[in-house]
Structures are given as structure tokens and as C-alpha cells.
């Protein structure tokens, strides 16, 4: 005859199996990436999907950090406003910054724009510079809260040479061929002449120029064309 005593072990086993299945399902749900469409509210320690930005932040319960983010997908947009702690999508730049109460934690927001299809832009100095773009001038401005400096930037695609401020990134394959003092580059006061080595076998550069991959220094000489150094290099393809 089956008694309660004989049934208890079976009941305990069933309960444990059920709890195990529930725990596994919960763990899988937590581990799965959160799917969002358009916009969403997430805790401030949540991962921000690629191409998404933080449009506002506020304090509230329900998050261990005590801060919530409103996030949005930039797909299909060319401009927007984000909090300064937001990731900036690839190819986007910060066009201005300002104080705001809509961004808890920093109190600063950015206006951002997409450079796709553009050849030039005016950006704040804290902006990321898109790959292949350079800083052509810099100046003081009240439109960039936090730094007070803005950059004019340009796309080097299809170009063979240019003039950039010394704080500019130098695109891959480009070299610094000369340098001089200028009032057009607030922050450093120095500009570089740069050239693209594509299709070239040799070049003369300033000693602080990047050396393109596959090129070597073949000689050095005294130079008066490179502000900040008296040394120039002859370089060539290896």
C-alpha cells in the first residue's frame, strides 16, 4: 500500500526538478540579449546596442545603479540629441554641446550628426573624428560646453594632399611633409602639410611623421620646414 511517507520522496524529487527547470529558464532569459525596437528604457549599467544612443537619463528605483537611460536606434536618422555619456555611433560627430537637466549624472547633452555623404563638418573638440577625416582648423566657441573649442574637419577621400592642425589624426598611408606656426589651429598653434603616399615609392617627411606600413627610413637630413624639429627623413617603400 502506498502511504504519504512513500510518496514524499517522489514529491520532493518532482518539486526539485520543477525548480531546476524554472531556474534554467530564468538564467537563459537573463543571458539572452534584450531585443528593442525604436526606443527603450534600460538600467544605466546595461549594454547599449551598436548604433543606439542615450537620449536621456534619470534617477529612479528598479535599477541597482539608481539611474535609468532612455535609448534609441539611430538607423534612418541623420541627426539627434544625446547625453554626453552616450556612445557615439561610427561615422557620427558631435556638432555642439550644452547644459541640460535631462541627463542625470553629467548634466551635459550633445547634438550629433551623421557624416555619411558629407565632405566637411564643424564639430566640438571632444567629438570622435571619423576614419579618413582630418582637422583643418580649430577655434574658440561658446557652442561646445566642456571644452570651448571646435574643429572644422574634412574628408580626405579622393585627395592627394592637405593642410591639417597638428592635433589632427593622420589617415593611414599619409605623411607629414612640413609644419608651420599658425593662428588657425587653436590649442597647438601648429599646422601640418600632409600628403598621400598612394602610388608613390619615396617621400621626404618631418621626423615626427607617421611612417606608412611597408615603408622604411632610408636617410635623414637637417630641415627648416618642420616646426618643432630640425630633422627630416627620406623614406621609401621597403
VOPAGU-2260 file (C-alpha; in pm, 1 decimal, decimal comma):
REM VOPAGU-2260
SITE   aa  ch    i         X         Y         Z
SITE  UNK   A    0       0,0       0,0       0,0
SITE  UNK   A    1     130,2     346,5     -92,7
SITE  UNK   A    2     141,5     580,8     203,5
SITE  UNK   A    3     221,7     951,2     242,2
SITE  UNK   A    4     568,3     850,5     363,5
SITE  UNK   A    5     636,1     658,7      44,0
SITE  UNK   A    6     501,9     942,7    -171,4
SITE  UNK   A    7     706,5    1224,5      -8,9
SITE  UNK   A    8    1042,1    1134,2    -176,4
SITE  UNK   A    9     868,6    1134,9    -515,6
SITE  UNK   A   10     702,3    1468,9    -443,0
SITE  UNK   A   11    1033,5    1621,6    -331,7
SITE  UNK   A   12    1204,4    1495,5    -646,7
SITE  UNK   A   13     932,0    1642,8    -868,4
SITE  UNK   A   14     950,0    1979,4    -693,5
SITE  UNK   A   15    1329,4    1990,8    -725,8
SITE  UNK   A   16    1310,3    1905,3   -1096,8
SITE  UNK   A   17    1049,6    2180,4   -1149,0
SITE  UNK   A   18    1260,1    2437,1    -961,3
SITE  UNK   A   19    1565,4    2337,3   -1166,1
SITE  UNK   A   20    1377,2    2386,2   -1491,8
SITE  UNK   A   21    1246,3    2726,6   -1377,2
SITE  UNK   A   22    1595,6    2838,4   -1271,3
SITE  UNK   A   23    1746,2    2732,3   -1605,4
SITE  UNK   A   24    1473,1    2914,5   -1796,9
SITE  UNK   A   25    1528,8    3230,5   -1590,2
SITE  UNK   A   26    1905,6    3215,3   -1646,3
SITE  UNK   A   27    1855,0    3176,3   -2021,2
SITE  UNK   A   28    1618,0    3473,4   -2028,2
SITE  UNK   A   29    1866,6    3690,4   -1838,7
SITE  UNK   A   30    2156,0    3582,1   -2059,8
SITE  UNK   A   31    1971,6    3644,2   -2386,3
SITE  UNK   A   32    2034,7    3986,2   -2541,8
SITE  UNK   A   33    1744,7    4225,7   -2492,9
SITE  UNK   A   34    1563,7    4295,7   -2817,6
SITE  UNK   A   35    1444,6    4651,6   -2852,6
SITE  UNK   A   36    1280,4    4834,5   -3139,2
SITE  UNK   A   37    1288,9    5211,7   -3182,4
SITE  UNK   A   38    1346,8    5309,8   -2820,0
SITE  UNK   A   39    1361,7    5156,1   -2474,5
SITE  UNK   A   40    1431,4    5228,7   -2108,9
SITE  UNK   A   41    1724,3    5036,9   -1957,3
SITE  UNK   A   42    1932,2    5046,9   -1641,7
SITE  UNK   A   43    2248,4    5257,1   -1671,6
SITE  UNK   A   44    2471,7    4950,0   -1635,9
SITE  UNK   A   45    2307,0    4774,3   -1933,3
SITE  UNK   A   46    2499,3    4725,1   -2256,9
SITE  UNK   A   47    2397,9    4973,8   -2528,3
SITE  UNK   A   48    2343,4    4800,9   -2865,4
SITE  UNK   A   49    2563,6    4913,3   -3155,3
SITE  UNK   A   50    2406,3    5209,5   -3333,2
SITE  UNK   A   51    2194,9    5305,0   -3031,6
SITE  UNK   A   52    2235,0    5620,8   -2823,1
SITE  UNK   A   53    2129,9    5753,7   -2482,4
SITE  UNK   A   54    1872,3    6028,7   -2534,2
SITE  UNK   A   55    1804,1    6097,7   -2165,5
SITE  UNK   A   56    1891,2    5969,7   -1819,2
SITE  UNK   A   57    1701,3    5997,4   -1492,7
SITE  UNK   A   58    1709,9    5870,5   -1136,8
SITE  UNK   A   59    1460,0    5607,7   -1028,1
SITE  UNK   A   60    1404,9    5281,7    -844,3
SITE  UNK   A   61    1431,8    4939,6   -1002,5
SITE  UNK   A   62    1798,5    4964,1   -1104,8
SITE  UNK   A   63    2089,2    4881,4    -875,1
SITE  UNK   A   64    2262,9    5193,3   -1010,1
SITE  UNK   A   65    1962,9    5411,2    -931,2
SITE  UNK   A   66    1978,3    5557,4   -1283,6
SITE  UNK   A   67    1775,1    5477,0   -1595,2
SITE  UNK   A   68    1861,7    5550,3   -1958,4
SITE  UNK   A   69    1622,2    5613,1   -2243,3
SITE  UNK   A   70    1794,5    5475,8   -2554,1
SITE  UNK   A   71    1707,5    5499,6   -2922,7
SITE  UNK   A   72    1815,4    5347,2   -3252,8
SITE  UNK   A   73    1984,8    5591,5   -3493,5
SITE  UNK   A   74    1903,8    5383,1   -3801,4
SITE  UNK   A   75    1746,7    5603,0   -4066,0
SITE  UNK   A   76    1835,4    5928,7   -3889,2
SITE  UNK   A   77    2092,2    6197,3   -3975,2
SITE  UNK   A   78    2091,7    6397,7   -3650,5
SITE  UNK   A   79    1984,7    6381,9   -3288,5
SITE  UNK   A   80    2044,7    6488,1   -2927,8
SITE  UNK   A   81    2217,0    6254,3   -2680,0
SITE  UNK   A   82    2352,8    6264,3   -2327,4
SITE  UNK   A   83    2729,2    6312,3   -2302,4
SITE  UNK   A   84    2775,5    5962,1   -2156,2
SITE  UNK   A   85    2619,6    5813,3   -2470,0
SITE  UNK   A   86    2823,2    5609,1   -2717,0
SITE  UNK   A   87    2864,0    5791,9   -3049,5
SITE  UNK   A   88    2793,3    5563,8   -3348,7
SITE  UNK   A   89    3067,8    5515,7   -3608,2
SITE  UNK   A   90    3064,4    5796,9   -3861,9
SITE  UNK   A   91    2872,7    6033,6   -3633,2
SITE  UNK   A   92    3015,4    6353,6   -3481,6
SITE  UNK   A   93    2934,0    6598,5   -3202,1
SITE  UNK   A   94    2822,0    6928,6   -3355,7
SITE  UNK   A   95    2751,1    7115,2   -3029,3
SITE  UNK   A   96    2711,7    7058,5   -2654,7
SITE  UNK   A   97    2505,7    7226,4   -2383,6
SITE  UNK   A   98    2395,9    7202,7   -2020,4
SITE  UNK   A   99    2068,3    7021,4   -1952,8
SITE  UNK   A  100    1860,4    6872,4   -1671,3
SITE  UNK   A  101    1764,2    6578,8   -1894,6
SITE  UNK   A  102    2092,7    6394,7   -1847,3
SITE  UNK   A  103    2131,0    6284,3   -1486,1
SITE  UNK   A  104    2492,3    6210,1   -1398,5
SITE  UNK   A  105    2660,9    6457,2   -1633,5
SITE  UNK   A  106    2417,5    6743,1   -1692,6
SITE  UNK   A  107    2550,3    6780,0   -2047,0
SITE  UNK   A  108    2395,5    6685,1   -2382,0
SITE  UNK   A  109    2537,6    6666,9   -2734,2
SITE  UNK   A  110    2383,1    6743,9   -3069,3
SITE  UNK   A  111    2518,9    6481,9   -3309,5
SITE  UNK   A  112    2513,1    6435,2   -3684,2
SITE  UNK   A  113    2586,9    6161,7   -3936,4
SITE  UNK   A  114    2873,0    6238,4   -4178,1
SITE  UNK   A  115    2760,3    5981,9   -4437,5
SITE  UNK   A  116    2763,2    6153,0   -4775,9
SITE  UNK   A  117    2936,9    6462,5   -4635,1
SITE  UNK   A  118    3283,1    6603,3   -4709,1
SITE  UNK   A  119    3313,8    6858,2   -4427,7
SITE  UNK   A  120    3166,8    6941,1   -4087,8
SITE  UNK   A  121    3209,0    7165,0   -3783,0
SITE  UNK   A  122    3242,4    6963,6   -3460,8
SITE  UNK   A  123    3327,1    7009,2   -3094,1
SITE  UNK   A  124    3680,8    6914,5   -2994,5
SITE  UNK   A  125    3553,0    6622,6   -2782,1
SITE  UNK   A  126    3394,1    6469,7   -3092,8
SITE  UNK   A  127    3525,0    6147,4   -3242,2
SITE  UNK   A  128    3686,9    6209,5   -3581,4
SITE  UNK   A  129    3561,9    5963,4   -3845,7
SITE  UNK   A  130    3819,0    5737,9   -4010,7
SITE  UNK   A  131    3984,8    5915,9   -4302,4
SITE  UNK   A  132    3883,1    6261,5   -4178,6
SITE  UNK   A  133    4121,6    6535,4   -4058,0
SITE  UNK   A  134    4108,5    6858,0   -3857,5
SITE  UNK   A  135    4159,3    7150,9   -4095,0
SITE  UNK   A  136    4124,3    7430,3   -3836,0
SITE  UNK   A  137    4025,6    7489,5   -3473,3
SITE  UNK   A  138    3875,2    7784,9   -3291,2
SITE  UNK   A  139    3718,5    7900,7   -2964,0
SITE  UNK   A  140    3340,5    7880,2   -2936,1
SITE  UNK   A  141    3057,6    7904,0   -2684,7
SITE  UNK   A  142    2872,6    7621,1   -2862,1
SITE  UNK   A  143    3085,6    7343,1   -2712,2
SITE  UNK   A  144    3022,0    7323,1   -2338,5
SITE  UNK   A  145    3305,5    7137,0   -2166,8
SITE  UNK   A  146    3591,5    7236,5   -2397,4
SITE  UNK   A  147    3504,1    7570,8   -2556,9
SITE  UNK   A  148    3686,5    7461,3   -2874,1
SITE  UNK   A  149    3551,5    7349,0   -3211,4
SITE  UNK   A  150    3712,0    7188,6   -3516,2
SITE  UNK   A  151    3646,7    7218,5   -3885,6
SITE  UNK   A  152    3701,6    6870,6   -4027,5
SITE  UNK   A  153    3722,7    6733,5   -4379,2
SITE  UNK   A  154    3715,5    6400,6   -4558,1
SITE  UNK   A  155    4042,5    6305,6   -4734,8
SITE  UNK   A  156    3876,6    6052,6   -4966,8
SITE  UNK   A  157    3999,2    6120,7   -5319,6
SITE  UNK   A  158    4256,5    6377,6   -5203,6
SITE  UNK   A  159    4634,9    6371,2   -5252,1
SITE  UNK   A  160    4745,4    6641,9   -5009,3
SITE  UNK   A  161    4609,6    6882,9   -4748,7
SITE  UNK   A  162    4672,4    7113,6   -4453,4
SITE  UNK   A  163    4571,7    6999,7   -4105,1
SITE  UNK   A  164    4614,1    7112,2   -3745,2
SITE  UNK   A  165    4883,4    6925,1   -3555,7
SITE  UNK   A  166    4626,4    6764,0   -3322,6
SITE  UNK   A  167    4459,3    6603,0   -3623,7
SITE  UNK   A  168    4465,3    6228,9   -3679,0
SITE  UNK   A  169    4678,9    6141,7   -3982,7
SITE  UNK   A  170    4499,8    5892,3   -4210,7
SITE  UNK   A  171    4668,0    5560,7   -4290,4
SITE  UNK   A  172    4914,7    5599,5   -4577,4
SITE  UNK   A  173    4951,6    5976,2   -4527,9
SITE  UNK   A  174    5268,8    6155,5   -4409,5
SITE  UNK   A  175    5368,3    6494,6   -4269,0
SITE  UNK   A  176    5577,1    6678,3   -4528,3
SITE  UNK   A  177    5608,4    7013,7   -4349,6
SITE  UNK   A  178    5489,3    7213,6   -4047,8
SITE  UNK   A  179    5449,9    7579,9   -3956,6
SITE  UNK   A  180    5306,0    7813,7   -3691,5
SITE  UNK   A  181    4951,8    7939,4   -3748,1
SITE  UNK   A  182    4666,3    8117,7   -3571,7
SITE  UNK   A  183    4417,6    7883,7   -3741,6
SITE  UNK   A  184    4481,3    7597,9   -3500,4
SITE  UNK   A  185    4367,3    7698,0   -3151,6
SITE  UNK   A  186    4522,6    7471,1   -2892,1
SITE  UNK   A  187    4853,3    7398,4   -3064,5
SITE  UNK   A  188    4923,5    7690,0   -3298,1
SITE  UNK   A  189    5085,3    7449,9   -3545,5
SITE  UNK   A  190    4967,0    7316,1   -3881,7
SITE  UNK   A  191    5096,7    7027,9   -4092,3
SITE  UNK   A  192    5125,5    6985,9   -4465,8
SITE  UNK   A  193    5033,1    6625,4   -4534,3
SITE  UNK   A  194    5047,4    6405,8   -4842,2
SITE  UNK   A  195    4908,5    6072,2   -4953,7
SITE  UNK   A  196    5175,2    5814,8   -5042,9
SITE  UNK   A  197    4938,4    5606,1   -5258,3
SITE  UNK   A  198    5111,9    5542,0   -5590,2
SITE  UNK   A  199    5443,1    5680,1   -5459,8
SITE  UNK   A  200    5771,6    5499,1   -5398,2
SITE  UNK   A  201    5955,2    5762,2   -5190,9
SITE  UNK   A  202    5890,4    6080,1   -4992,0
SITE  UNK   A  203    6054,3    6344,8   -4774,5
SITE  UNK   A  204    5887,1    6385,8   -4433,8
SITE  UNK   A  205    5925,9    6550,7   -4094,1
SITE  UNK   A  206    6081,2    6326,0   -3831,2
SITE  UNK   A  207    5754,8    6307,2   -3633,0
SITE  UNK   A  208    5556,6    6192,6   -3935,8
SITE  UNK   A  209    5394,0    5850,0   -3919,8
SITE  UNK   A  210    5576,6    5601,2   -4144,9
SITE  UNK   A  211    5328,4    5407,8   -4362,1
SITE  UNK   A  212    5315,9    5031,2   -4330,5
SITE  UNK   A  213    5569,0    4875,1   -4567,4
SITE  UNK   A  214    5786,3    5189,6   -4578,9
SITE  UNK   A  215    6129,5    5244,7   -4420,4
SITE  UNK   A  216    6352,4    5541,2   -4337,0
SITE  UNK   A  217    6633,8    5549,5   -4591,7
SITE  UNK   A  218    6810,9    5862,4   -4465,9
SITE  UNK   A  219    6787,8    6178,0   -4255,7
SITE  UNK   A  220    6878,2    6543,2   -4303,2
SITE  UNK   A  221    6864,3    6887,1   -4141,1
SITE  UNK   A  222    6534,0    7061,1   -4214,2
SITE  UNK   A  223    6392,4    7411,2   -4166,5
SITE  UNK   A  224    6049,1    7309,2   -4295,2
SITE  UNK   A  225    5927,1    7125,6   -3985,5
SITE  UNK   A  226    5835,3    7345,4   -3686,3
SITE  UNK   A  227    5921,7    7159,0   -3366,2
SITE  UNK   A  228    6217,2    6970,4   -3509,7
SITE  UNK   A  229    6521,0    7031,4   -3728,6
SITE  UNK   A  230    6524,6    6673,4   -3852,7
SITE  UNK   A  231    6370,4    6533,5   -4169,2
SITE  UNK   A  232    6359,9    6181,0   -4309,8
SITE  UNK   A  233    6386,0    6033,1   -4654,9
SITE  UNK   A  234    6152,0    5735,9   -4668,7
SITE  UNK   A  235    6079,7    5474,0   -4932,9
SITE  UNK   A  236    5886,8    5159,0   -4988,9
SITE  UNK   A  237    6068,7    4858,4   -4846,6
